[in-house]
Amino acid sequence: MRTFRAMVACLLFLVALAALSQADEGARTAGTGGQAVLLEIMGPIGPATSNYVVRGIEQGAADNARLIIIQMDTPGGLDTAMRDIIKAILSSPVPVVSWVAPSGSRAASAGTYILMASHVAAMAPATNLGAATPVPVGGGQQPAAPAEQPAAEPEASGEESAGEAPPMQGGPEAKAVNDAVAYIRGLAERRGRNADWAEKAVRESASLTAERAVEENVIDFVAADMGELLAALDGRTVSTELGDIQLDTAGLAVERKEPDWRTELLAVITSPTVAYMLLLAGIYGLIFEGYNPGAILPGVVGAICLLLALYAFQVLPVNYAGLGLIALGVLLMIGEIFVPSFGALGIGGLIAFVVGSIILMDTDVPGFGIPMALIGSVALLGGSAVMAIVWFAVRARNRPIVSGREDMLGAPAVAMADFSGTGQVRVHGEIWNAHAAQPVHQGAPLRVTGMKGLVLEVEPDETKEN
């Protein structure tokens, strides 16, 4: 009996061992007939893009995807968004392939860093990568790119001039460049790629075509379409968080993962143009609510738009001096309404508004600026409103006075009855008490010469007497 139990226990142990071995093998080899997740980065890399890619990588790992493919065509983007994507790639248990496609695409700036971080880097023919020098935001100057190597790695030829040193040594721009160099070299060395060229892409904004990138060991291979990509990946071994994985991409189904509603909403809100319009809508909505308390709708819409705009500005490269100039310009244009200065406040506010709008997104990162056509249109609309206010003010100033004491002086009057001293007259269709220095007959034409309280001083109007 004991022998039988021992045999059953050994059998169960062997079955469990075989199951674990098979599971481990399945985890380490991308099997035939599995699924690959395709994510797309098309355009500037911002908060919405990083949210979409990070969530896609996490979901792919949760769904036991065999491969994650990131297809790119990007001019670059924000540093924080790029680093979020790279962190997700480095910690992914599923192999991540970055592929610059279709032909004519590019992986500039932030796209180059993502290529360096990926387990496999590929490009389609007639594509390029590089130009990875960091661009400062918020009004800074673009850092210079010294051609020399850092002091720790002198040129072997010894031709470097002793009197020359890299510009801005120790300055904030140089620190940004050195930080970017260390980051991209670390990524390249981790994946066994050309770290020297990666540094050159940062310091000198160097770029490469797809074919040259393969020759320089910057990427792994060139693939024109998805079929060529999967064929080139088949049998390749990559290193992930779970260890070395041998890819088997024959018959692999590719599922394109579309951005969800959250990502789409974030992409709309964090568009610089939309954030700019939300800011204006929020400001004017609250202003209209202040003019008409109880209107409710302008205040509600304005508050929502302003909160969304402030959220968008939190994740965008905003120059807060520009934001302050916009607020000052709006306040000056509002002041023109309450304190007519014949355009002085309004024109000054318009200038501050336009300058603030131009520098609001003060960055050379493509896709993160406000179109000049939009700024011009808003400025034209605001200028038209200021000119209209000035025109109405001048017109009102030149218009004859139609009320008050000044309007009564010289006005024609008609006696309601015969009176001597004090009686009643009709002026502008109204009956007034009047005083005359001489007797007045009923219906006699009179003229107002003065006004004491509510009593008019009148005299006969000789120009209208027969």
C-alpha positions in Angstrom: 0.0 0.0 0.0 2.8 2.3 0.9 4.6 1.4 -2.3 1.5 2.3 -4.3 1.2 5.7 -2.6 4.8 6.4 -3.2 4.4 5.6 -6.9 1.3 7.9 -7.1 3.2 10.7 -5.4 6.1 10.3 -7.7 3.8 10.4 -10.7 2.1 13.5 -9.5 5.5 15.1 -8.9 6.6 14.3 -12.5 3.4 15.7 -13.9 3.7 18.9 -12.0 7.4 19.2 -13.0 6.4 18.7 -16.6 3.7 21.3 -16.4 6.1 23.9 -14.8 8.7 23.2 -17.4 6.1 23.7 -20.2 4.9 26.9 -18.6 8.4 28.2 -18.3 9.2 27.3 -21.9 6.0 29.0 -22.9 7.0 32.1 -21.0 10.5 32.1 -22.6 9.5 31.4 -26.2 7.0 33.3 -28.2 5.0 30.4 -29.7 3.4 30.1 -33.1 -0.2 31.3 -33.4 0.2 33.8 -30.5 -0.8 37.5 -30.6 1.2 40.7 -31.0 -0.1 44.1 -30.0 0.5 47.1 -32.3 0.7 50.5 -30.8 1.1 53.7 -32.9 3.0 56.9 -32.2 2.1 59.3 -35.0 3.0 62.9 -34.3 4.5 64.7 -31.3 4.9 62.7 -28.1 3.0 64.3 -25.3 1.0 63.3 -22.2 -1.7 61.6 -24.2 0.8 59.6 -26.2 2.7 58.4 -23.2 -0.6 57.4 -21.5 -1.7 55.4 -24.5 1.6 53.6 -24.9 2.2 52.9 -21.2 -1.3 51.5 -20.8 -0.9 49.5 -24.1 2.3 47.9 -22.8 0.7 47.1 -19.4 -2.4 45.7 -21.0 -0.4 43.6 -23.5 1.6 42.0 -20.6 -1.7 41.4 -18.7 -3.2 39.7 -21.8 0.0 37.5 -22.2 0.8 39.0 -25.6 3.8 37.5 -27.3 5.1 40.7 -28.7 4.5 44.5 -28.5 5.2 46.5 -31.7 5.4 50.3 -31.5 5.1 51.9 -34.9 6.6 55.4 -35.0 6.5 58.5 -37.0 7.4 61.4 -34.7 9.3 64.7 -34.8 10.0 64.4 -31.0 8.1 65.5 -27.9 8.2 66.3 -24.2 10.9 64.8 -22.1 8.6 63.6 -19.3 6.3 61.8 -21.7 9.3 60.2 -23.4 10.7 59.0 -20.1 7.4 57.5 -19.1 7.3 55.4 -22.3 10.9 54.3 -21.9 10.3 53.2 -18.2 7.4 51.1 -19.4 9.6 49.5 -22.1 12.5 48.7 -19.8 10.2 47.1 -17.2 8.1 45.2 -19.8 8.1 41.4 -19.5 7.0 41.3 -23.1 9.5 42.1 -25.8 9.0 45.5 -27.3 9.9 46.2 -30.9 10.1 49.9 -32.1 9.6 50.2 -35.9 9.9 53.5 -37.8 7.4 53.1 -40.6 6.0 53.6 -43.2 8.6 54.9 -45.6 9.1 58.6 -45.3 8.6 58.5 -41.5 11.1 59.6 -38.9 12.1 59.0 -35.2 13.6 62.3 -34.3 14.6 63.6 -30.9 12.4 61.6 -28.4 11.8 58.9 -31.0 15.5 58.2 -31.1 15.6 57.6 -27.3 12.6 55.2 -27.6 14.4 53.3 -30.4 17.5 52.9 -28.2 15.4 51.6 -25.3 13.5 49.0 -27.2 14.4 45.3 -27.2 14.5 45.4 -31.0 14.8 48.6 -33.2 13.8 48.5 -36.8 13.2 51.0 -39.5 11.5 51.0 -42.9 13.5 52.2 -46.0 13.6 55.9 -46.6 13.2 56.7 -42.9 15.6 58.5 -40.5 16.4 59.0 -36.9 18.6 61.3 -34.7 18.7 65.0 -33.9 18.2 64.2 -30.2 19.6 67.4 -28.7 17.3 68.5 -25.8 15.4 71.7 -26.5 14.7 73.9 -23.4 11.2 75.2 -22.9 9.9 78.2 -21.1 12.0 80.9 -22.8 15.5 79.4 -22.5 18.0 79.3 -25.3 18.8 76.2 -27.2 21.9 74.6 -25.8 25.0 74.6 -27.9 26.4 71.3 -29.1 30.1 71.1 -28.5 31.9 69.0 -31.0 34.6 67.8 -28.6 34.2 64.8 -26.4 33.9 65.3 -22.6 37.1 65.9 -20.7 37.0 62.3 -19.4 37.3 61.0 -23.0 39.9 63.1 -24.8 40.6 62.7 -28.5 43.2 60.1 -29.3 44.9 62.4 -31.9 45.6 65.1 -29.4 44.6 67.8 -31.9 42.2 69.4 -29.4 43.2 73.0 -28.7 44.2 73.6 -25.1 42.6 77.0 -25.2 39.2 75.7 -26.3 36.6 74.3 -23.9 33.0 73.3 -24.4 30.8 76.3 -24.3 28.5 77.0 -21.3 30.5 74.5 -19.2 28.5 74.0 -16.0 25.6 76.1 -17.2 22.0 74.9 -17.1 22.0 74.2 -20.9 25.2 72.1 -20.6 23.7 70.2 -17.7 20.7 69.3 -19.8 22.9 68.1 -22.6 25.1 66.1 -20.3 22.1 64.5 -18.6 20.6 63.6 -22.0 24.0 62.1 -23.1 24.2 59.9 -20.0 20.6 58.8 -20.5 20.9 57.8 -24.1 24.3 56.2 -23.7 22.9 54.1 -20.9 20.0 52.9 -23.1 22.3 52.2 -26.0 24.8 50.2 -23.9 22.0 48.2 -22.3 20.8 47.0 -25.7 24.3 46.6 -27.2 23.9 49.5 -29.7 26.4 52.1 -30.8 26.6 54.4 -27.7 29.2 56.7 -29.3 26.8 57.6 -32.2 23.9 58.0 -29.7 26.0 60.6 -27.8 26.7 62.3 -31.1 23.0 62.4 -31.8 22.6 64.5 -28.6 25.7 66.7 -28.7 25.8 67.4 -32.5 22.2 66.6 -33.5 23.5 63.9 -35.8 21.0 62.0 -37.9 21.1 58.7 -39.9 19.1 57.0 -42.6 17.7 53.5 -42.1 20.5 51.8 -44.1 23.3 53.8 -42.4 21.7 53.1 -39.0 22.1 49.4 -39.6 25.7 49.8 -40.7 26.5 51.9 -37.6 24.8 49.3 -35.3 22.2 51.8 -34.2 19.3 49.7 -35.2 18.9 46.0 -35.7 17.5 45.7 -39.3 15.4 47.3 -42.0 11.9 46.1 -42.7 9.6 47.6 -45.4 6.3 46.2 -44.1 4.8 44.1 -41.3 5.5 40.8 -43.1 9.2 41.6 -43.4 9.3 42.8 -39.8 7.9 39.6 -38.4 10.1 37.5 -40.7 13.2 39.3 -39.5 12.1 38.9 -35.8 11.6 35.2 -36.1 14.3 33.3 -34.2 15.9 36.4 -32.6 16.7 36.2 -28.9 16.1 39.3 -26.7 16.7 40.0 -23.0 13.7 41.0 -20.9 12.8 41.2 -17.2 11.9 37.5 -17.3 15.3 36.6 -18.9 16.2 35.7 -22.5 13.3 35.1 -24.8 13.6 33.5 -28.3 11.0 35.0 -30.6 8.9 32.8 -32.8 6.9 35.1 -35.0 5.7 32.7 -37.7 2.0 32.9 -37.9 1.8 35.6 -35.3 -1.5 37.6 -35.4 -1.1 41.4 -35.0 -3.8 43.3 -33.2 -3.9 47.0 -33.5 -4.8 48.7 -30.2 -6.7 51.9 -30.7 -6.6 54.7 -28.1 -9.5 54.6 -25.7 -11.8 57.5 -24.9 -9.6 58.6 -22.0 -6.6 58.9 -24.2 -8.6 60.7 -26.9 -9.9 63.2 -24.3 -6.5 63.8 -22.9 -5.1 64.3 -26.4 -7.8 66.9 -27.1 -7.4 68.8 -23.8 -3.5 68.9 -23.9 -3.4 70.2 -27.5 -1.8 73.7 -27.2 -4.5 75.2 -29.4 -7.4 73.7 -27.5 -5.8 74.6 -24.1 -5.4 78.2 -25.4 -9.0 78.4 -26.5 -10.2 76.8 -23.2 -8.3 79.5 -21.3 -10.0 82.3 -23.3 -13.4 80.7 -22.9 -12.8 80.3 -19.1 -11.7 84.0 -18.6 -14.5 85.5 -20.7 -17.2 83.1 -19.3 -16.4 84.3 -15.7 -16.3 87.9 -16.9 -19.7 87.7 -18.4 -21.0 86.0 -15.3 -19.6 88.9 -13.3 -21.4 91.4 -15.6 -24.7 89.5 -15.3 -24.9 87.8 -11.9 -27.4 85.0 -12.0 -26.9 84.1 -15.7 -25.3 80.9 -14.4 -24.5 79.4 -17.9 -21.5 81.7 -18.6 -20.1 81.1 -15.1 -20.5 77.3 -15.2 -19.0 77.0 -18.7 -16.2 79.4 -17.9 -15.3 77.6 -14.7 -15.1 74.2 -16.4 -13.1 75.6 -19.3 -10.7 77.4 -17.0 -10.1 74.2 -14.9 -9.5 72.1 -18.0 -7.1 74.8 -19.3 -5.2 74.9 -16.0 -4.9 71.1 -16.1 -3.6 71.2 -19.7 -1.0 73.9 -18.8 0.2 71.7 -16.0 1.4 69.1 -18.4 2.4 71.4 -21.3 5.6 73.4 -21.7 4.0 76.7 -20.6 5.9 80.0 -20.3 4.2 81.5 -17.3 5.4 85.0 -18.3 3.2 84.6 -21.4 0.3 83.4 -19.3 0.7 86.5 -17.1 0.8 88.8 -20.1 -2.4 87.3 -21.4 -4.1 87.9 -18.1 -2.8 91.5 -18.0 -4.0 92.1 -21.6 -7.5 90.8 -20.8 -7.7 93.0 -17.6 -6.5 96.1 -19.6 -9.1 95.5 -22.3 -11.8 95.2 -19.7 -10.6 98.4 -18.0 -11.1 100.2 -21.3 -14.8 99.5 -20.9 -15.1 101.0 -17.4 -12.4 103.8 -17.8 -12.6 105.1 -21.4 -9.1 106.2 -22.3 -9.8 106.5 -26.1 -7.9 103.3 -26.8 -4.8 103.7 -24.5 -5.8 100.9 -22.2 -7.3 98.8 -24.9 -4.4 99.0 -27.3 -1.9 98.3 -24.5 -4.0 95.3 -23.4 -4.1 94.0 -27.0 -0.3 94.3 -27.3 0.2 92.4 -24.0 -2.3 89.8 -25.1 -0.7 89.1 -28.4 2.9 89.0 -27.0 1.7 86.7 -24.2 0.0 84.4 -26.7 3.1 84.2 -28.9 5.5 83.2 -26.0 2.9 81.1 -24.1 4.2 77.9 -25.7 7.8 79.0 -26.1 9.4 75.8 -27.3 10.9 74.5 -30.5 9.4 71.1 -30.0 7.2 70.4 -33.1 3.5 70.2 -32.4 3.6 72.1 -29.1 3.1 75.7 -30.4 0.0 77.8 -31.0 -0.6 78.6 -34.7 0.1 82.2 -35.5 -3.1 82.2 -37.6 -5.1 81.5 -34.5 -3.3 84.2 -32.5 -3.8 86.7 -35.3 -7.5 85.9 -35.5 -8.0 86.4 -31.8 -6.0 89.6 -31.9 -8.0 90.9 -34.8 -11.2 90.2 -33.0 -10.0 91.8 -29.8 -8.7 94.8 -31.7 -12.0 95.2 -33.5 -13.8 95.2 -30.1 -11.4 97.8 -28.7 -11.8 100.0 -31.8 -15.6 99.7 -31.5 -15.5 100.8 -27.9 -13.3 103.8 -28.8 -15.6 104.7 -31.7 -18.7 104.6 -29.5 -16.9 106.7 -26.9 -16.0 109.4 -29.4 -19.5 109.3 -31.0 -21.1 109.7 -27.5 -18.8 112.7 -26.7 -19.7 114.5 -29.9 -23.4 113.8 -29.7 -25.7 116.7 -28.5 -26.7 116.6 -24.9 -30.3 115.4 -24.6 -30.9 115.4 -20.9 -30.2 117.4 -17.8 -29.7 121.1 -17.1 -27.6 121.7 -20.3 -30.3 120.3 -22.5 -33.0 122.7 -20.9 -31.0 125.9 -21.5 -32.1 127.5 -24.7 -35.0 125.0 -25.2 -38.2 126.4 -26.8 -41.3 126.6 -24.5 -45.0 127.5 -24.8 -47.1 129.3 -22.2 -50.0 127.1 -20.9 -52.0 130.2 -19.8 -51.7 133.9 -19.2 -49.5 134.7 -16.2 -47.4 137.4 -14.7 -44.4 136.3 -12.6 -44.9 132.5 -12.1 -46.9 130.2 -14.3 -46.7 126.9 -16.3 -45.0 126.2 -19.6 -44.6 123.2 -21.9 -41.0 122.2 -22.7 -40.1 119.0 -24.6 -43.7 117.8 -24.1 -43.5 118.2 -20.3 -45.2 120.8 -18.1 -42.8 122.9 -16.0 -43.3 125.7 -13.5 -41.7 128.9 -14.9 -40.9 132.4 -14.0 -41.0 135.4 -16.4 -39.8 138.9 -15.8 -42.7 140.3 -17.8 -46.4 139.3 -18.5 -46.9 136.3 -20.7 -49.9 135.4 -22.9 -51.3 131.9 -23.4 -49.6 130.2 -26.4 -46.8 132.7 -26.6 -43.5 131.2 -27.7 -40.8 131.4 -25.0 -37.2 130.4 -24.5 -35.6 128.9 -21.4 -32.8 131.1 -20.1 -32.1 129.5 -16.7 -33.1 127.0 -14.2 -33.4 127.3 -10.4 -34.2 124.0 -8.8 -37.4 122.8 -10.7 -38.4 126.3 -11.8 -37.4 127.5 -15.2 -36.5 131.1 -16.1 -38.2 132.0 -19.4 -38.4 135.0 -21.7 -40.3 135.7 -24.9 -38.6 134.2 -28.0 -38.4 137.1 -30.3 -37.3 135.0 -33.2 -40.7 133.3 -33.3 -43.0 136.2 -32.5 -45.2 137.6 -35.3 
